[in-house]
Amino acid sequence: MAEYKLLLPSMGEGVMEATIITWLFNEGDNVKEDDSVVEIATDKVDSDVPTPVSGKIVKILKQKDEVAKVGEPIAILEIEGEGTASEEVSSETSAAAPDTETLKTIEEPLKTAASSTTEFSGDLYLSPLVKSIAQQENISEAELKSIKGSGLEGRITKEDILGYVSNRGNQPAPQAAPVQAASTPQPAVSAPAATVPVSAGDEIIPMDRMRKIIAENMVKAKQIAPHVTSFIETDVTNVVKWRNKNKAIFEKREGEKLTFMPIFVKAVVKAIQDFPMINVSVSGENIIKKKNINIGMATALPDGNLIVPVIKNADQLSLSGLAKAINDLAYRARNKKLRPEDTQGATYTISNVGSFGNLMGTPIIPQPQVAILAIGAIVKKPAVLETKDGDVIAIRNLMFMSHSYDHRVVDGSLGGMMLKHVHDYLENWDINTEI
């Protein structure tokens, strides 16, 4: 028998660590190849880690709520074969370990951190990568404590410390002791927690990990971007007729539900192509114009939380392809099957508030995007139609849309015209469109 080290796998660009949520097997249990053995959480999504080999779990190296880094062993398995543990790990790791570039990213900071003599206090959690950057840039512990971390439970991420380094010359010097006032106060990422009186019979519900992340991200997004919202009412009667005509045919042919969302995404993609400056991000004083059109899809989870899986390269998908991608992401989101990369890279987001019966909403723009569209409920109403014989009143399917945008880089003209183009595409939807 030989030992095999189960490593935390690579989980997508920018994801360097994960928190152990729960082990699905105990020490001494036998597992089969591809069994999910542990649930992990990143800042983006919860997911399972499967084992690439069959064997017995002889030791769990990372316990519940502990943080593991990509490429770090989290458990030891006893497997069939001969040789010492080191020989088995060496031969097996090539298949299970992250790619060469990922390993280089992990190993170099670890070596630097291990060889450095700089120490930080135990109450300041730093990953080896962040610690390495701090040491290389001669960032003091006082400076580190002044950085507001955007990671899990406020931890400092690679992006946080690199952002601090790039703006270091503009930062106020850290003080050894609190001072009454600072010359350039920095806004906090989250507002101070209010002290709320608790009465008899009140129930105290601690926020779960995902709700904490959502709360921090929402406060941060509102502090970063000055929000402006435009509204429009759209006649989607042709869209409703088209879906009613095609949904049974599509489900029989593809085994998939045909919702309104693929049509909304198609219209948004066309409008983004008309106004590509809505598909941007802000980096300091620079505007980054995105090449890809990746549409985030706000999805409510059964536990009441929210997640935004991403339709990658939505402009390259047909209506049928969009329907399949949307159904797949929605299903995996609600069943905790999303991969970390499924929630990364969105350049524009749609929130379907109409699915809850809401007429309209003013959603918060997810950073680092600069706009988000809210789709309201489709409601039958009397409406005035212009015909060659004059105006008539008819029953139509109407829907409100609201477009929230970042006024740092999107003015009312751009934000409003983008919304109007989505409106026009939906109102003029061809009822004979192929699916």
C-alpha positions as CSV (number, residue, x, y, z in Angstrom):
1,M,0.0,0.0,0.0
2,A,1.1,3.6,-0.6
3,E,0.1,7.0,0.3
4,Y,-1.5,9.6,-1.9
5,K,-1.8,13.3,-1.0
6,L,-5.1,14.9,-2.1
7,L,-4.3,18.5,-3.2
8,L,-6.7,21.5,-3.3
9,P,-7.1,21.9,-7.1
10,S,-6.8,25.0,-9.2
11,M,-10.2,26.8,-9.1
12,G,-9.9,29.5,-11.8
13,E,-8.0,32.7,-12.3
14,G,-7.4,34.7,-9.2
15,V,-8.7,32.0,-6.7
16,M,-5.7,31.1,-4.6
17,E,-7.3,29.6,-1.5
18,A,-10.5,28.1,-0.2
19,T,-12.2,27.4,3.2
20,I,-13.1,23.9,4.2
21,I,-16.9,23.7,4.8
22,T,-17.3,20.1,5.6
23,W,-15.8,16.7,4.9
24,L,-18.2,14.2,3.3
25,F,-16.2,11.2,4.5
26,N,-14.3,10.5,7.8
27,E,-10.8,9.2,8.5
28,G,-10.9,5.4,7.9
29,D,-13.6,5.7,5.2
30,N,-13.0,4.1,1.7
31,V,-13.6,6.4,-1.3
32,K,-13.9,5.6,-5.0
33,E,-12.4,7.6,-7.9
34,D,-14.4,10.7,-8.6
35,D,-16.2,10.6,-5.3
36,S,-16.8,14.1,-3.9
37,V,-14.9,14.0,-0.6
38,V,-15.0,17.6,0.7
39,E,-17.1,20.8,0.3
40,I,-15.1,24.0,0.0
41,A,-15.9,27.7,-0.3
42,T,-14.2,30.5,-2.1
43,D,-15.2,34.2,-2.1
44,K,-17.3,33.4,-5.2
45,V,-18.9,30.0,-4.9
46,D,-19.2,26.7,-2.9
47,S,-18.1,23.5,-4.7
48,D,-17.0,19.9,-4.1
49,V,-13.6,18.4,-4.5
50,P,-13.5,14.9,-6.0
51,T,-10.7,12.4,-5.5
52,P,-8.9,11.3,-8.6
53,V,-8.0,7.9,-7.0
54,S,-9.7,5.2,-5.0
55,G,-8.5,4.4,-1.5
56,K,-8.9,4.9,2.2
57,I,-8.7,8.3,3.9
58,V,-6.1,7.8,6.6
59,K,-5.6,11.5,7.6
60,I,-7.5,14.7,7.1
61,L,-5.0,17.6,7.0
62,K,-7.4,20.5,6.9
63,Q,-10.3,20.6,9.3
64,K,-13.7,22.4,9.0
65,D,-13.3,26.3,8.7
66,E,-9.6,26.0,8.0
67,V,-8.1,27.7,4.9
68,A,-6.2,25.7,2.3
69,K,-4.2,27.1,-0.6
70,V,-4.3,25.9,-4.2
71,G,-1.8,23.0,-4.5
72,E,-1.7,22.4,-0.7
73,P,-2.4,18.8,0.6
74,I,-5.8,18.6,2.4
75,A,-5.9,14.8,3.0
76,I,-3.8,11.6,2.8
77,L,-5.2,8.5,1.2
78,E,-4.0,5.0,1.3
79,I,-4.1,3.5,-2.2
80,E,-3.1,0.3,-3.9
81,G,0.6,0.2,-5.1
82,E,4.1,0.0,-3.9
83,G,6.7,2.6,-2.9
84,T,7.2,5.2,-0.3
85,A,4.8,8.0,0.3
86,S,7.1,10.5,-1.4
87,E,7.5,8.4,-4.5
88,E,3.7,7.9,-4.8
89,V,3.0,11.6,-4.4
90,S,5.6,12.5,-7.0
91,S,4.1,10.1,-9.5
92,E,0.5,10.9,-8.9
93,T,0.7,14.7,-8.4
94,S,1.4,15.3,-12.0
95,A,-2.2,14.4,-12.8
96,A,-3.9,16.1,-9.9
97,A,-1.8,19.2,-9.3
98,P,-2.4,22.6,-10.9
99,D,-0.7,23.6,-14.1
100,T,3.0,24.8,-14.2
101,E,2.1,28.5,-14.2
102,T,-0.2,28.0,-11.2
103,L,2.4,26.1,-9.3
104,K,5.0,28.7,-10.0
105,T,2.6,31.4,-8.7
106,I,2.1,29.3,-5.5
107,E,5.7,28.0,-4.9
108,E,7.7,31.2,-5.5
109,P,5.9,33.3,-2.8
110,L,6.0,30.3,-0.4
111,K,9.8,30.0,-0.9
112,T,10.2,33.8,-0.4
113,A,8.0,33.8,2.7
114,A,9.8,30.8,4.2
115,S,13.2,32.4,3.7
116,S,12.3,35.8,5.0
117,T,12.8,36.9,8.6
118,T,9.9,39.4,8.6
119,E,7.2,38.3,11.1
120,F,3.7,39.6,11.5
121,S,1.4,39.3,14.6
122,G,-0.7,36.2,14.9
123,D,-4.0,38.2,14.7
124,L,-3.2,39.4,11.2
125,Y,-4.0,36.6,8.8
126,L,-1.9,36.7,5.6
127,S,-1.7,34.1,2.9
128,P,1.9,33.2,1.8
129,L,1.3,35.1,-1.4
130,V,0.2,38.3,0.3
131,K,2.9,38.0,3.0
132,S,5.5,37.6,0.2
133,I,4.3,40.8,-1.6
134,A,4.3,42.7,1.7
135,Q,7.9,41.6,2.4
136,Q,9.1,42.4,-1.1
137,E,7.5,45.8,-0.9
138,N,8.6,46.5,2.7
139,I,5.1,47.0,3.8
140,S,4.9,47.3,7.6
141,E,2.4,45.6,9.9
142,A,0.8,49.0,10.6
143,E,0.3,49.6,6.9
144,L,-1.2,46.1,6.5
145,K,-3.7,46.7,9.3
146,S,-4.8,49.9,7.4
147,I,-5.7,47.9,4.3
148,K,-9.4,46.9,4.2
149,G,-9.5,43.3,2.9
150,S,-12.1,42.3,0.4
151,G,-11.6,38.5,0.9
152,L,-13.4,36.1,3.1
153,E,-14.0,37.6,6.6
154,G,-12.1,40.7,5.6
155,R,-8.8,39.0,4.7
156,I,-6.4,40.8,2.5
157,T,-6.3,39.4,-1.0
158,K,-3.6,39.7,-3.7
159,E,-5.7,42.3,-5.5
160,D,-6.1,44.3,-2.2
161,I,-2.4,44.5,-1.5
162,L,-1.4,45.1,-5.2
163,G,-3.9,47.9,-5.3
164,Y,-2.4,49.4,-2.1
165,V,1.1,49.2,-3.6
166,S,0.0,50.9,-6.8
167,N,-1.5,53.8,-4.8
168,R,1.0,53.7,-1.9
169,G,2.4,57.2,-2.6
170,N,-1.1,58.6,-2.3
171,Q,-1.9,56.9,1.0
172,P,-1.7,58.7,4.4
173,A,1.1,57.4,6.5
174,P,-0.1,54.8,9.0
175,Q,0.0,55.8,12.7
176,A,1.2,53.7,15.5
177,A,-1.7,55.0,17.7
178,P,-5.2,56.2,16.8
179,V,-5.4,59.9,15.9
180,Q,-8.4,62.2,16.1
181,A,-8.4,63.1,12.4
182,A,-6.6,62.3,9.2
183,S,-5.8,64.7,6.4
184,T,-7.3,62.4,3.8
185,P,-9.8,60.0,5.4
186,Q,-10.4,56.8,3.5
187,P,-13.9,55.4,3.2
188,A,-14.4,52.1,4.8
189,V,-15.6,49.1,2.7
190,S,-18.4,48.4,5.1
191,A,-20.2,50.6,7.5
192,P,-19.7,50.2,11.3
193,A,-22.1,47.7,12.7
194,A,-25.0,49.4,14.5
195,T,-25.8,48.4,18.0
196,V,-29.5,47.2,17.9
197,P,-31.4,46.6,21.1
198,V,-32.8,43.1,21.3
199,S,-36.2,42.6,22.9
200,A,-37.6,39.5,24.5
201,G,-38.7,37.1,21.9
202,D,-36.5,38.5,19.1
203,E,-34.5,35.9,17.2
204,I,-30.8,36.5,16.5
205,I,-29.7,34.9,13.2
206,P,-26.0,35.0,12.5
207,M,-25.1,35.8,8.9
208,D,-23.8,32.8,7.0
209,R,-20.6,33.1,5.0
210,M,-22.2,33.9,1.7
211,R,-24.5,36.6,3.2
212,K,-21.4,38.3,4.8
213,I,-19.7,38.3,1.4
214,I,-22.8,39.7,-0.3
215,A,-23.2,42.4,2.4
216,E,-19.6,43.5,2.0
217,N,-19.7,43.5,-1.8
218,M,-22.9,45.5,-1.9
219,V,-21.7,48.2,0.4
220,K,-18.4,48.4,-1.5
221,A,-20.2,48.6,-4.8
222,K,-22.3,51.5,-3.6
223,Q,-19.3,53.4,-2.2
224,I,-17.3,53.0,-5.4
225,A,-19.9,53.8,-8.1
226,P,-22.3,56.7,-8.2
227,H,-25.5,55.0,-9.3
228,V,-28.0,56.6,-11.8
229,T,-31.1,54.7,-13.0
230,S,-33.2,55.1,-16.1
231,F,-36.6,53.5,-16.7
232,I,-38.6,52.5,-19.7
233,E,-41.8,50.6,-20.4
234,T,-41.7,48.1,-23.2
235,D,-44.4,46.3,-25.2
236,V,-43.2,42.6,-25.3
237,T,-46.4,41.2,-26.9
238,N,-44.4,39.8,-29.9
239,V,-41.9,38.2,-27.5
240,V,-44.7,36.5,-25.5
241,K,-46.4,35.3,-28.7
242,W,-43.1,33.9,-30.1
243,R,-42.4,32.0,-26.8
244,N,-45.9,30.6,-26.7
245,K,-45.4,29.4,-30.2
246,N,-42.0,27.8,-29.7
247,K,-41.7,26.6,-26.1
248,A,-43.4,23.2,-26.6
249,I,-41.5,22.6,-29.8
250,F,-38.2,23.5,-28.2
251,E,-38.8,21.4,-25.1
252,K,-39.7,18.4,-27.2
253,R,-36.7,18.8,-29.5
254,E,-34.0,19.8,-26.9
255,G,-35.4,18.5,-23.6
256,E,-35.0,22.1,-22.3
257,K,-37.4,24.8,-21.0
258,L,-37.6,27.9,-23.1
259,T,-37.8,30.9,-20.8
260,F,-37.8,34.6,-21.6
261,M,-34.3,35.1,-20.4
262,P,-32.5,34.0,-23.7
263,I,-34.5,36.7,-25.5
264,F,-33.6,39.3,-23.0
265,V,-29.9,38.3,-23.2
266,K,-30.0,38.4,-27.0
267,A,-31.4,42.0,-26.9
268,V,-28.9,43.1,-24.4
269,V,-26.0,41.7,-26.4
270,K,-27.1,43.5,-29.5
271,A,-27.4,46.8,-27.5
272,I,-23.9,46.3,-26.1
273,Q,-22.6,45.8,-29.6
274,D,-24.3,49.1,-30.5
275,F,-22.8,50.8,-27.4
276,P,-19.5,49.0,-26.5
277,M,-18.6,51.7,-24.0
278,I,-21.2,50.1,-21.6
279,N,-19.0,47.0,-21.6
280,V,-16.2,48.5,-19.7
281,S,-14.5,48.6,-16.2
282,V,-12.8,51.4,-14.3
283,S,-9.2,50.9,-13.1
284,G,-8.0,54.0,-11.4
285,E,-8.1,56.8,-14.0
286,N,-8.2,54.3,-16.9
287,I,-11.2,52.8,-18.7
288,I,-10.8,49.1,-19.7
289,K,-12.9,48.3,-22.7
290,K,-13.8,44.6,-22.6
291,K,-13.3,42.5,-25.7
292,N,-15.7,39.7,-24.6
293,I,-19.3,40.1,-23.8
294,N,-20.0,38.0,-20.7
295,I,-23.5,38.3,-19.2
296,G,-24.0,37.8,-15.5
297,M,-27.4,36.4,-14.5
298,A,-28.5,37.2,-11.0
299,T,-29.9,34.0,-9.5
300,A,-31.8,33.5,-6.3
301,L,-30.8,30.5,-4.3
302,P,-33.1,28.2,-2.2
303,D,-31.5,29.5,1.0
304,G,-32.4,33.1,0.2
305,N,-28.9,34.1,-0.9
306,L,-27.9,35.4,-4.3
307,I,-25.3,34.3,-6.8
308,V,-24.4,35.6,-10.3
309,P,-23.3,32.8,-12.7
310,V,-21.9,34.1,-16.0
311,I,-22.8,33.3,-19.6
312,K,-19.3,33.5,-21.3
313,N,-19.1,35.0,-24.8
314,A,-22.9,35.4,-25.0
315,D,-22.5,37.2,-28.3
316,Q,-21.3,34.0,-29.9
317,L,-24.3,31.9,-28.9
318,S,-27.5,31.3,-30.8
319,L,-30.9,31.6,-29.1
320,S,-30.9,27.8,-28.6
321,G,-27.3,28.0,-27.2
322,L,-28.3,30.8,-24.8
323,A,-31.3,28.8,-23.6
324,K,-29.2,25.8,-22.8
325,A,-26.4,27.8,-21.1
326,I,-28.9,29.7,-19.0
327,N,-30.8,26.6,-17.9
328,D,-27.5,24.8,-17.1
329,L,-26.2,27.7,-15.0
330,A,-29.5,28.2,-13.2
331,Y,-29.8,24.5,-12.4
332,R,-26.2,24.2,-11.1
333,A,-26.5,27.4,-9.1
334,R,-29.6,26.1,-7.3
335,N,-28.0,22.7,-6.7
336,K,-24.6,24.0,-5.5
337,K,-22.8,22.6,-8.6
338,L,-21.2,25.8,-9.9
339,R,-17.5,25.9,-10.4
340,P,-15.6,29.0,-9.2
341,E,-14.9,30.0,-12.9
342,D,-18.7,30.0,-13.5
343,T,-19.1,33.2,-11.5
344,Q,-16.1,35.1,-12.8
345,G,-15.5,37.5,-15.7
346,A,-19.0,39.1,-16.1
347,T,-18.9,42.4,-18.0
348,Y,-22.6,43.2,-17.7
349,T,-25.4,41.8,-15.5
350,I,-29.2,41.2,-15.9
351,S,-31.4,40.8,-12.9
352,N,-34.9,39.4,-13.5
353,V,-36.9,41.0,-10.7
354,G,-40.1,40.1,-12.6
355,S,-39.7,36.5,-11.6
356,F,-40.8,37.6,-8.1
357,G,-43.7,39.5,-9.5
358,N,-42.0,42.9,-9.1
359,L,-42.7,45.6,-11.7
360,M,-39.3,47.2,-11.5
361,G,-36.2,47.5,-9.4
362,T,-33.0,49.5,-8.9
363,P,-30.2,46.8,-8.5
364,I,-26.7,47.6,-7.3
365,I,-24.0,47.4,-10.0
366,P,-21.6,44.5,-9.4
367,Q,-18.0,45.6,-9.3
368,P,-16.0,46.0,-11.6
369,Q,-18.9,46.3,-14.1
370,V,-20.5,49.7,-14.8
371,A,-24.1,48.8,-15.5
372,I,-26.9,46.4,-14.7
373,L,-30.4,45.9,-16.2
374,A,-33.4,44.9,-14.2
375,I,-36.3,43.2,-16.0
376,G,-39.7,43.6,-14.5
377,A,-42.8,41.4,-14.5
378,I,-44.8,41.1,-17.8
379,V,-48.3,42.4,-17.2
380,K,-51.3,42.6,-19.5
381,K,-52.6,46.2,-19.8
382,P,-54.7,48.3,-22.0
383,A,-52.4,50.4,-24.3
384,V,-52.8,52.9,-27.1
385,L,-51.7,51.7,-30.5
386,E,-51.2,53.8,-33.5
387,T,-52.7,52.3,-36.7
388,K,-53.3,53.5,-40.2
389,D,-56.9,54.1,-39.3
390,G,-56.0,56.0,-36.1
391,D,-55.3,55.3,-32.5
392,V,-56.9,52.2,-30.9
393,I,-56.8,50.7,-27.4
394,A,-55.7,47.1,-27.1
395,I,-54.7,44.6,-24.5
396,R,-50.8,44.3,-24.7
397,N,-48.1,42.6,-22.7
398,L,-46.1,45.4,-21.1
399,M,-42.9,45.3,-19.0
400,F,-40.8,47.9,-17.2
401,M,-37.0,47.8,-17.4
402,S,-34.6,49.8,-15.3
403,H,-31.0,50.5,-16.2
404,S,-28.6,51.4,-13.4
405,Y,-25.2,52.7,-14.5
406,D,-21.9,54.1,-13.0
407,H,-22.0,57.8,-13.5
408,R,-18.2,58.0,-13.3
409,V,-18.0,56.7,-16.9
410,V,-21.6,56.3,-18.1
411,D,-23.6,59.5,-18.6
412,G,-27.4,59.7,-19.0
413,S,-27.2,59.8,-22.8
414,L,-25.2,56.5,-23.1
415,G,-27.1,54.8,-20.3
416,G,-30.5,55.9,-21.7
417,M,-29.7,55.1,-25.3
418,M,-28.4,51.6,-24.3
419,L,-31.8,51.0,-22.6
420,K,-33.8,52.4,-25.5
421,H,-32.0,50.0,-27.9
422,V,-32.8,47.0,-25.7
423,H,-36.4,48.3,-25.7
424,D,-36.5,48.6,-29.5
425,Y,-35.1,45.1,-30.0
426,L,-37.7,43.6,-27.8
427,E,-40.7,45.6,-29.2
428,N,-39.7,44.8,-32.7
429,W,-39.0,41.1,-32.1
430,D,-39.7,39.0,-35.2
431,I,-42.3,36.5,-34.3
432,N,-40.9,34.2,-37.1
433,T,-37.4,34.1,-35.5
434,E,-35.9,30.6,-35.7
435,I,-35.0,28.8,-32.5
